[in-house]
Amino acid sequence: MRLQKYLAYCGIASRRKSEELIKQGKITVNGKIITECGYDINPEKDYVKYKGKLIKIENKIYIVLNKPRNYICSTSDEKGRKTVIDLIKFKIKQRLYPAGRLDFDTTGCLILTNDGEFADKIMHPKYEVEKRYTLKIKGRIEDNKLTKLKNGIKIEGKFIKPKVIKILFRKEKNDIISITVTEGMNHLIKKMCKEVGLELLWLKRESIGIVSIKGLEYGDWRFLTPDEINYFKRR
Ligand code: URA
């Protein structure tokens, strides 16, 4: 089995992140640092180590969390901020990591797993998994801005056209908008708002594919159902 595939399978990181770890010389096989991604290993015979610890195949875990504000989407933080892992670690002993990111001040749907291949299916744009966001903007969205977003705009050289964009409610002063995208670029919705001159007041992710946070309070989580797991796996 290829080394990066094995790392992802054992839940060390997504396939792409595993490749980075290998290139950075952080993985040893039978005591030797291996920096070649396609390196072939035999999971039954070879000793693969990361940070000096033997990597073992673990049971796969898939959960969805309703991320509260002011939590960082990472497994640790050098600034000592609370991480999404702090919300689950008392119940789940396996090392999980978030499949994709939500900003510190963004709330909502976040999938955590120890299955790197699965995480790739959520994060990589080629799998076209839809991420649905609700956002509140300051004031009203003018027709020309809505049309511009609907038709697609360039963000960092990439053409982004939402699958869906619509006004959900018109509050007294501010509009609540729904946007569905398949790209996974960091801070994408904030960049889109900035590009057309919308002031974002808050941002929440409602769902990833068929997985939603319906019924989950902030900070609560649940295991994915078999149907939800298969929805991503068969991509
Ligand atoms: N887009 C953003 O700007 N932030 C998020 O957290 C998610 C999508």
Boltz pocket constraint, residues with backbone or C-beta under 6 A from the ligand:
constraints:
  - pocket:
      binder: B
      contacts: [[A, 101], [A, 102], [A, 103], [A, 104], [A, 106], [A, 185], [A, 186], [A, 187], [A, 188], [A, 189], [A, 190], [A, 191], [A, 203]]
      max_distance: 6.0
